[in-house]
């Protein structure tokens, strides 16, 4: 989508004010006109016809949550708990963890970030999720006010490292080979070569699809989400057939129902397990439940976020939770507990229930084909959502080449169709340029792809299954559990200490007031309210606190217990137990050094080149739902929330430029 023209904008903030005072206003505006196109990162929200409704955010949550975790996770959980009862209880308790986490993200999504727009204080849902929530709560330490925050750098670098599709590409390669070879374990070198090929083919395919047609990329995501639900339904209905005595093995014998045996208290809690085992098991389930935050990553592309987003997030989380519990019960119906820690539980389920299918190793082929499809679905959804997050990270200014990684570029198929129509007179009946022309975060997609390649190559020396366990553990430990703890604490801080003052948005009215020198104008004055006043009736205060506490405890338990040495019989992995927490700390230390390095470089330029970084964001807003003509005068807050769905961000122009230090 082509960016709309915007007027020249004066600097603002601490650095902008110093720069402005050093020059007359006419010179300042001339300088800004000269530097705008050179430094601006122009992004537009999708046009109204391209915005997301209810089903796409709903299916984004489902597609990301239903990955390999529900197929691989039960084995890891059984190895950690060493009891069928403990395993089922962990899966049950994680429902409350997931619902609490969903509520935390809904509270943030509906209320952060906040702006004063035309004198009205309100929240404006936008893409970027955790990044904006963490920076809203922890605005210090920073380079300058609202510029290059330490918290934003810690999250941004960590997200770039671990939130990509490397683990799913590796798992996809393994499952494709095993499906082709009837479940035979492929050699490491061959898998690594295939994994790199899959990363190039599958990941590049996903990126290309989202570049040339955002609409087709979303349709593909939605299709794969429906397919994943159908796979779980196949397991559930197959189990119902087992309970009815309608499933037989290859010898014609009826597949037995072992549920009573598995849930017998004498068997279900025979071995107590260890703290480390339960922590690793819980971390595996956290990985399986990760994904309920996906809608927050693309919230700025939702048509009516205040109405659509909460329903989509809760519905997606509730559906997956029910399916997860039912599938785990299905495993208990078919697979004896003593077998569940020796091999993949889901694979044993398919071997026992689909052994009647003709062909050598057909059950293994079906199972691995399902997992390959599931992994590919995660590649598609993560390419779409994580690229939007990485684009927001690039806009913060601490990455090199921020304009390349943060800019929207129109490389869509609609642009090609328009070119063919204009230059060659081609008219394709079912391909209208207007229906397929959208700008997308091409640079962020490139960054997403490169980080995937780096992690795949970094795990070349270990077994593919261990590489998958390591990379998924890093994602669960660092991106989900650690920053999940911080987000939960953030809710409690906002609830009991209060939020920071809401700053005015740098809109056209703000610019006019600033140039006119009206410092006390209502469009330029920050507004401070309590968190209860800001959230209004969007959340219940008691439910907010309970959800934050549950989400914090659920994330803190594996964070702490992961530092306890694992027992020798926990799993057959060749990766040491301390790799996940130690590597996570190393990534955080690297991010901290990156921030200090940025500060050192910025201070050096200030002293020796008399230049200071000026990071500016100039947004444009409109109503999410256009008010009726007879209610135009009623565009005000009611019960703490704007009418007509509130404002949404439709155009943004961040700039990172070097201004002369005032003397």
C-alpha positions in Angstrom: 0.0 0.0 0.0 1.5 3.3 -0.9 2.3 5.6 2.0 0.2 8.8 2.3 1.9 12.1 2.2 2.3 13.9 5.5 3.4 17.4 6.3 6.8 18.3 7.6 7.2 17.6 11.3 9.2 19.5 13.9 11.3 17.5 16.4 10.0 16.8 19.8 11.2 15.3 23.1 14.5 16.2 24.9 16.8 15.9 21.9 14.3 17.5 19.5 13.8 20.5 21.8 17.5 21.2 22.0 17.8 20.9 18.3 14.8 23.2 17.7 16.1 25.9 20.1 19.4 26.1 18.1 17.6 27.1 14.9 14.8 29.5 13.8 11.6 27.7 13.0 11.8 28.4 9.3 15.3 26.9 9.1 14.1 24.0 11.2 11.2 23.2 8.9 13.5 23.4 5.9 15.9 21.0 7.5 13.1 18.6 8.3 11.8 18.7 4.7 15.3 17.8 3.5 15.8 14.9 6.0 12.3 13.4 6.1 12.5 11.1 3.1 16.1 10.1 4.0 15.4 9.0 7.5 11.7 8.2 7.7 10.3 4.7 8.2 6.9 4.8 6.7 4.3 2.2 7.7 0.6 2.1 7.0 -2.1 -0.1 8.6 -4.0 -2.2 6.0 -6.8 -0.5 4.2 -10.2 -1.2 5.8 -11.1 -3.9 3.3 -7.8 -5.8 4.2 -8.1 -5.6 8.0 -8.6 -8.7 10.0 -12.0 -9.8 11.4 -12.7 -12.3 14.1 -11.7 -15.5 12.4 -8.1 -14.7 11.4 -7.0 -13.7 15.0 -8.9 -16.7 16.3 -7.1 -19.0 13.8 -3.7 -17.4 14.4 -4.0 -18.4 18.0 -5.0 -21.9 17.1 -2.4 -22.4 14.4 0.5 -21.3 16.6 -0.7 -23.2 19.7 -1.4 -26.5 17.9 2.1 -27.3 16.9 4.4 -30.2 17.7 4.0 -29.7 21.4 0.8 -31.7 21.8 2.5 -34.6 19.9 6.0 -34.5 21.4 5.2 -32.9 24.8 3.3 -35.7 26.4 6.4 -37.9 26.3 8.6 -35.3 27.9 6.0 -34.7 30.5 5.8 -38.4 31.3 9.6 -38.6 31.5 9.6 -35.7 34.0 6.7 -36.6 36.2 7.2 -40.4 35.9 3.5 -40.8 36.6 0.3 -40.7 34.5 -1.5 -38.9 37.3 1.1 -36.2 37.6 1.2 -35.7 33.8 -2.6 -35.3 33.5 -2.6 -32.8 36.5 0.1 -30.7 34.9 -1.9 -30.5 31.6 -5.0 -29.6 33.6 -3.3 -26.9 35.7 -1.8 -25.4 32.5 -5.3 -24.6 31.3 -5.5 -22.1 34.2 -2.0 -20.9 33.3 -3.1 -20.4 29.6 -6.3 -18.6 30.6 -4.5 -16.3 33.0 -1.9 -15.5 30.4 -4.6 -14.8 27.8 -6.3 -12.4 30.3 -2.9 -10.6 30.9 -2.4 -10.1 27.1 -6.0 -9.0 26.7 -5.6 -6.4 29.4 -2.4 -5.1 27.8 -3.7 -5.3 24.3 -6.8 -3.2 25.1 -5.0 -0.6 27.2 -1.4 -0.2 26.0 0.0 1.9 24.4 -1.8 5.1 25.3 -1.9 8.5 23.8 -3.5 11.9 24.3 -5.2 12.5 21.0 -6.9 15.9 20.5 -7.0 16.3 24.3 -8.6 12.9 24.8 -6.6 10.3 26.7 -7.1 6.8 25.3 -5.4 3.5 24.3 -4.6 2.7 20.7 -4.1 -1.1 20.1 -1.2 -1.7 17.8 1.2 -4.3 16.5 4.2 -5.2 18.6 2.6 -6.8 21.6 5.2 -7.5 24.4 7.6 -4.9 23.2 5.3 -2.0 23.8 3.9 -3.5 27.0 7.3 -3.9 28.6 8.4 -0.5 27.6 5.2 1.1 28.9 5.8 -0.4 32.4 9.6 0.0 32.4 10.5 3.3 30.8 13.9 3.5 32.5 16.9 3.1 32.0 17.0 4.6 28.6 19.2 6.6 26.2 16.7 9.5 26.2 13.1 9.7 27.3 11.1 7.1 25.3 14.2 6.5 23.1 16.2 3.2 23.1 15.1 1.7 26.4 17.1 -1.1 28.1 13.9 -3.2 28.5 13.1 -2.8 24.8 16.6 -3.8 23.8 16.6 -6.9 26.1 13.3 -8.1 24.7 14.1 -7.1 21.1 17.4 -8.9 20.9 16.0 -11.9 22.7 13.0 -12.1 20.4 15.2 -11.9 17.3 17.4 -14.8 18.6 14.8 -17.3 19.7 11.4 -16.4 18.2 11.8 -17.8 14.7 11.0 -21.0 12.8 14.3 -22.9 13.2 13.0 -25.5 15.6 10.0 -26.1 13.3 12.2 -26.3 10.2 14.3 -29.0 11.9 11.3 -30.9 13.1 9.7 -30.6 9.6 12.9 -32.1 8.0 12.9 -35.0 10.5 9.3 -35.8 10.0 9.4 -35.6 6.2 12.3 -38.0 6.1 10.7 -40.4 8.6 7.4 -40.3 6.7 9.3 -41.2 3.6 11.2 -44.0 5.3 8.5 -45.6 7.4 9.8 -44.1 10.6 13.4 -45.1 10.3 15.7 -42.7 12.1 17.6 -40.7 9.5 21.3 -39.8 9.8 22.2 -36.5 11.4 24.2 -35.2 8.4 21.4 -36.0 6.0 18.8 -34.4 8.3 20.9 -31.3 8.7 21.3 -31.0 4.9 17.5 -31.5 4.5 16.8 -29.1 7.3 18.8 -26.3 5.6 17.0 -27.1 2.4 13.6 -27.0 4.2 14.6 -23.8 5.9 15.4 -22.2 2.5 12.3 -23.7 0.8 9.6 -23.7 3.4 10.7 -20.5 5.2 11.4 -18.7 2.0 8.1 -19.9 0.6 6.3 -18.5 3.7 8.1 -15.2 3.4 7.5 -14.9 -0.3 3.8 -15.7 0.1 3.5 -12.9 2.8 5.4 -10.5 0.6 3.6 -11.0 -2.7 0.2 -11.4 -1.2 -0.6 -10.8 2.5 -4.1 -12.0 1.8 -3.0 -15.4 0.5 -0.6 -15.8 3.3 -3.4 -15.2 5.8 -5.7 -17.7 3.9 -2.9 -20.3 4.0 -2.6 -19.8 7.8 -6.3 -20.1 8.3 -6.5 -23.3 6.2 -3.6 -24.9 8.1 -5.3 -24.0 11.4 -8.4 -25.8 10.4 -6.4 -28.8 9.3 -4.7 -29.0 12.7 -8.0 -29.0 14.5 -9.1 -31.8 12.2 -6.0 -33.8 13.1 -6.8 -33.6 16.8 -10.4 -34.5 16.0 -9.2 -37.6 14.2 -7.4 -38.7 17.4 -10.5 -38.0 19.5 -12.9 -39.8 17.2 -10.5 -42.7 16.9 -10.4 -43.0 20.7 -14.2 -43.0 20.8 -14.1 -45.9 18.3 -11.6 -47.7 20.7 -14.0 -47.2 23.6 -16.8 -48.7 21.5 -14.7 -51.7 20.6 -14.6 -50.8 16.9 -10.8 -50.6 16.4 -8.7 -53.7 15.8 -5.0 -54.2 15.2 -3.3 -55.9 12.2 -4.0 -59.3 13.7 -7.7 -58.6 14.1 -7.5 -58.2 17.9 -9.5 -55.5 19.5 -7.4 -52.5 20.7 -7.8 -52.6 24.5 -9.0 -49.7 26.7 -6.3 -49.1 29.3 -7.7 -45.9 30.8 -8.8 -47.5 34.0 -5.3 -49.0 34.5 -3.6 -45.7 33.8 -5.7 -43.6 36.2 -5.6 -46.2 39.0 -4.2 -44.2 42.0 -1.8 -47.1 42.7 -0.3 -46.7 39.3 -1.0 -43.0 38.5 1.1 -41.7 41.4 3.4 -44.6 42.0 6.6 -42.6 41.4 6.8 -39.1 42.9 9.2 -37.6 40.3 11.6 -34.7 41.0 11.4 -31.0 41.1 13.6 -30.7 38.1 11.5 -33.2 36.3 8.3 -31.4 37.0 10.0 -28.1 35.9 11.1 -29.5 32.6 7.7 -31.1 32.1 6.0 -27.8 32.9 8.3 -26.0 30.5 7.3 -28.5 27.8 3.7 -27.7 28.4 4.3 -24.0 28.4 5.9 -24.5 24.9 2.8 -26.4 23.8 0.6 -23.6 25.1 2.6 -20.7 23.7 0.7 -18.9 21.0 -2.2 -17.3 22.8 -0.3 -14.0 22.4 -0.2 -14.2 18.6 -3.1 -11.8 18.0 -1.3 -9.2 20.1 1.6 -9.2 17.6 -0.7 -8.1 14.7 -3.3 -6.1 16.7 -2.8 -3.0 14.6 -4.2 -4.9 11.6 -7.5 -5.9 13.3 -10.5 -3.9 12.1 -12.3 -3.5 15.4 -9.7 -4.6 18.0 -11.7 -3.7 21.1 -14.6 -5.8 20.1 -12.9 -8.6 18.1 -9.6 -9.2 19.8 -10.8 -10.3 23.3 -13.4 -12.7 21.8 -10.8 -14.2 19.3 -8.1 -14.7 22.0 -10.4 -16.3 24.6 -12.2 -18.5 22.0 -8.9 -19.7 20.5 -7.4 -20.4 23.9 -10.5 -22.2 25.2 -10.9 -24.4 22.1 -7.2 -25.5 22.2 -7.3 -26.1 26.0 -10.3 -28.4 25.6 -8.7 -30.2 22.6 -5.4 -30.7 24.5 -7.1 -32.3 27.5 -9.2 -34.5 25.4 -6.1 -35.6 23.3 -4.1 -36.4 26.5 -7.0 -38.5 27.8 -7.1 -40.2 24.4 -3.4 -41.1 24.9 -4.3 -42.6 28.3 -7.1 -44.7 26.8 -4.8 -46.4 24.3 -1.2 -46.3 25.5 -0.2 -47.9 28.8 1.6 -45.5 31.2 4.8 -47.7 31.4 5.2 -47.2 27.6 4.6 -43.5 27.5 8.1 -42.5 28.7 9.9 -44.9 26.4 8.8 -43.6 23.0 6.7 -40.8 21.6 3.2 -41.2 23.1 1.5 -39.9 20.0 3.5 -42.3 17.8 2.5 -45.2 20.0 -1.1 -44.1 19.8 -1.0 -44.2 16.0 0.8 -47.5 15.9 -1.9 -49.1 18.1 -4.9 -47.6 16.3 -3.8 -47.4 12.7 -1.9 -50.6 12.4 -4.7 -52.0 10.3 -3.9 -49.6 7.5 -2.3 -51.5 4.6 1.4 -51.0 3.9 4.6 -51.4 5.8 4.8 -48.7 8.5 1.7 -46.9 7.4 0.9 -45.8 11.0 4.3 -44.2 11.3 3.9 -42.5 8.0 0.5 -41.1 8.9 1.9 -39.8 12.3 5.0 -38.2 10.8 3.0 -36.7 7.9 0.7 -35.1 10.5 3.6 -33.7 12.4 5.3 -32.4 9.3 2.1 -30.6 8.4 1.8 -29.2 11.9 5.3 -27.9 11.8 4.8 -26.3 8.5 1.7 -24.5 9.9 3.9 -23.0 12.6 6.3 -21.8 10.0 3.5 -20.0 8.2 2.0 -18.4 11.2 5.3 -17.3 12.8 6.4 -15.8 9.6 3.4 -13.6 9.5 3.2 -12.6 13.2 6.9 -12.5 14.2 7.8 -10.4 11.2 5.4 -7.7 12.5 7.0 -7.8 15.9 10.6 -7.6 14.4 9.4 -4.6 12.4 8.3 -2.9 15.6 11.7 -3.8 17.1 13.5 -2.2 14.2 11.6 1.1 14.7 13.1 1.5 18.2 16.4 2.6 16.6 18.9 0.3 18.3 19.4 -2.1 15.3 21.6 -1.2 12.4 19.8 -0.3 9.2 16.5 0.5 11.0 14.9 1.9 7.9 15.5 -1.3 5.9 14.2 -3.6 8.7 11.3 -1.4 9.7 10.0 -0.1 6.4 7.0 -1.4 4.5 7.7 -2.1 0.8 5.2 -2.9 -1.9 6.4 -6.0 -3.7 3.0 -7.5 -3.9 1.5 -9.4 -6.8 -0.9 -6.5 -7.2 2.0 -4.3 -8.2 3.0 -6.8 -10.9 -0.5 -7.1 -12.2 -0.8 -3.3 -12.4 2.5 -3.2 -14.3 1.3 -5.8 -16.8 -1.9 -4.0 -17.3 -0.3 -0.7 -17.9 2.6 -1.8 -20.1 1.1 -4.8 -22.0 -2.6 -4.2 -21.6 -3.2 -7.5 -19.8 -6.5 -7.7 -18.1 -7.0 -10.7 -15.8 -10.6 -11.1 -14.9 -10.0 -12.6 -11.4 -6.9 -10.7 -10.5 -7.6 -7.0 -9.8 -4.5 -5.0 -8.8 -6.5 -3.1 -6.2 -7.4 -6.3 -4.4 -3.8 -7.6 -4.1 -1.7 -4.5 -3.7 -0.3 -4.1 -0.1 3.0 -3.0 1.4 4.6 -5.6 3.7 7.6 -5.6 6.1 10.1 -7.0 3.7 13.2 -6.1 5.7 11.7 -7.7 8.8 10.9 -10.9 6.9 14.6 -11.0 5.7 15.7 -10.6 9.4 13.3 -13.4 10.4 14.8 -15.7 7.7 18.4 -14.9 8.6 17.9 -15.6 12.3 16.4 -19.0 11.4 19.4 -19.9 9.3 21.8 -18.9 12.1 20.1 -21.2 14.6 19.9 -24.1 12.3 23.6 -23.8 11.5 24.4 -23.3 15.2 22.9 -26.7 16.1 24.6 -28.7 13.4 26.8 -30.7 15.8 23.9 -32.2 17.8 21.2 -34.7 17.0 18.1 -33.2 15.3 15.7 -34.2 18.1 18.1 -32.6 20.6 18.3 -29.5 18.5 14.6 -29.3 18.4 14.4 -29.8 22.2 17.1 -27.1 22.8 15.6 -24.5 20.5 12.0 -25.0 21.7 13.3 -24.9 25.3 15.0 -21.6 24.7 11.8 -20.2 23.2 9.8 -21.4 26.2 12.3 -20.3 28.9 13.3 -16.9 27.5 10.6 -15.6 25.3 7.6 -17.1 27.1 8.5 -17.8 30.8 11.0 -15.0 31.6 9.3 -12.1 29.8 5.9 -13.6 30.9 7.0 -13.1 34.5 7.9 -9.5 33.7 4.6 -8.9 32.0 2.7 -10.3 35.0 4.7 -8.2 37.4 4.0 -5.2 35.1 0.2 -5.7 35.6 0.7 -5.7 39.4 2.9 -2.5 39.2 0.3 -0.7 37.0 -2.5 -1.9 39.3 -0.9 -0.8 42.7 1.7 1.8 41.8 0.0 3.3 38.8 0.9 3.9 35.2 3.1 6.6 33.8 1.6 9.8 32.5 0.1 9.5 29.1 2.0 11.7 26.6 0.3 13.5 23.7 0.5 11.9 20.3 2.4 13.9 17.8 -0.5 14.4 15.5 -1.3 17.4 13.2 -3.0 19.2 16.0 0.0 18.7 18.3 2.3 20.0 15.6 0.2 23.1 15.0 0.1 23.8 18.7 3.8 23.3 19.1 4.8 25.5 16.2 2.4 28.2 17.5 4.1 28.0 20.9 1.0 26.9 22.8 2.8 24.8 25.3 -0.2 24.7 27.6 -2.6 23.7 24.9 -4.7 20.6 25.8 -3.2 18.7 22.8 0.4 19.0 24.3 -0.2 18.4 28.0 0.4 14.9 29.5 -2.5 13.3 31.4 -2.1 11.2 34.5 -4.7 8.7 35.8 -4.8 5.6 37.9 -4.8 2.2 36.1 -8.4 1.5 37.2 -9.5 4.8 35.6 -7.6 4.0 32.4 -8.9 0.5 32.0 -12.5 1.4 33.0 -14.8 -1.6 32.6 -12.6 -3.4 30.0 -11.3 -5.7 32.8 -12.3 -6.5 36.4 -9.6 -5.4 38.9 -9.8 -8.6 41.0 -9.6 -10.8 37.9 -6.6 -8.7 36.7 -4.7 -9.3 39.9 -5.5 -13.1 40.1 -4.6 -13.6 36.4 -1.3 -11.8 36.9 -0.4 -13.8 40.0 -1.3 -17.1 38.4 0.7 -16.2 35.2 3.7 -15.1 37.3 3.7 -18.3 39.4 3.3 -20.5 36.3 6.3 -18.9 34.6 8.5 -18.5 37.7 8.3 -22.2 38.7 10.2 -23.5 35.6 12.5 -20.5 35.6 13.8 -21.3 39.1 13.6 -25.1 39.0 15.4 -25.3 35.6 18.6 -24.4 37.5 18.4 -27.6 39.6 20.5 -30.5 38.1 18.4 -33.1 36.3 18.4 -36.7 37.3 20.3 -39.2 35.1 17.1 -41.0 34.0 15.1 -38.0 33.1 15.6 -38.3 29.3 17.9 -39.6 26.6 18.9 -36.2 25.4 22.6 -35.6 24.8 22.1 -31.8 25.6 23.1 -31.0 29.2 20.3 -29.9 31.5 22.0 -26.5 32.0 22.1 -25.5 28.3 18.7 -23.8 28.1 19.0 -21.5 31.2 22.6 -20.8 30.6 22.1 -19.9 27.0 19.2 -17.7 27.9 21.3 -15.8 30.3 24.0 -15.5 27.7 21.5 -14.0 25.3 20.3 -11.5 27.9 24.0 -10.5 28.6 24.6 -10.0 24.9 21.5 -7.8 24.7 22.7 -5.8 27.7 26.1 -5.3 26.1 24.4 -4.3 22.9 22.5 -1.6 24.7 25.7 -0.3 26.5 27.5 -0.4 23.2 24.7 1.7 21.6 25.0 4.2 24.5 28.8 4.4 24.1 28.5 5.1 20.4 25.8 7.7 20.9 27.9 9.5 23.6 31.0 9.4 21.4 29.1 11.1 18.5 27.7 13.7 20.9 31.2 14.6 22.1 33.3 14.3 19.0 30.8 15.0 16.2 28.4 17.3 18.1 25.5 15.0 16.9 22.7 13.6 18.9 20.3 10.8 18.0 16.7 12.1 17.5 14.1 9.4 17.5 10.7 10.7 16.5 7.3 9.0 15.8 4.6 10.9 14.0 1.3 8.9 13.9 -2.0 9.3 12.3 -5.2 7.9 13.8 -8.8 7.3 12.7 -11.9 5.8 14.3 -12.0 2.0 14.2 -15.8 2.3 13.4 -16.9 5.5 11.7 -19.6 7.3 13.8 -23.0 7.9 12.3 -23.7 11.3 10.9 -26.1 12.2 13.7 -23.6 11.2 16.4 -20.5 13.1 15.1 -20.7 15.4 18.1 -20.6 12.5 20.6 -17.0 11.4 19.8 -16.1 11.3 23.5 -15.2 8.8 26.2 -17.9 6.9 27.9 -17.0 4.8 30.9 -13.4 5.4 30.2 -13.5 4.0 26.7 -13.9 5.8 23.4 -17.0 5.2 21.4 -17.2 3.7 18.0 -14.4 1.2 18.8 -11.9 4.0 19.7 -9.0 5.2 17.6 -6.7 2.9 15.6 -3.3 3.6 14.2 -3.5 4.0 10.4 -0.2 5.7 9.5 3.2 6.0 11.3 6.4 7.6 10.4 9.3 7.0 12.8 12.6 8.8 12.1 16.1 8.2 13.4 18.3 11.1 12.5 21.4 12.9 13.8 20.8 16.5 14.9 23.4 19.0 15.9 23.8 19.5 19.7 22.7 22.9 20.7 25.4 25.1 22.2 
